[in-house]
Amino acid sequence: VRQGKVFDVELAGNDRTSAEGALKEACDRLLANTVIETYKVEFAE
């Protein structure tokens, strides 16, 4: 059995490095329970 969640997040700005850092922090703090879950970040242009 596999369970998953998908979050589509839109970030304002043009700096991809800054956006990636902010998104990973949000995943660690808010979106994923990192004790029992892993996550993957993908960027779409």
CORKAWO-V111984 format. One record per pair of residues at least 24 apart in sequence whose ideal C-beta (glycine too) atoms are under 10 Angstrom apart, sorted by sequence separation. I is the first residue (numbers start at 0). GAP is how many residues later the second one is. If there is no record, write none. Layout:
I_GAP / I_GAP
This chain:
6_24 / 18_24 / 6_25 / 4_26 / 4_27 / 15_27 / 15_29 / 4_32 / 6_32 / 8_32 / 10_32 / 3_33 / 2_34 / 4_34 / 6_34 / 9_34 / 3_35 / 7_36
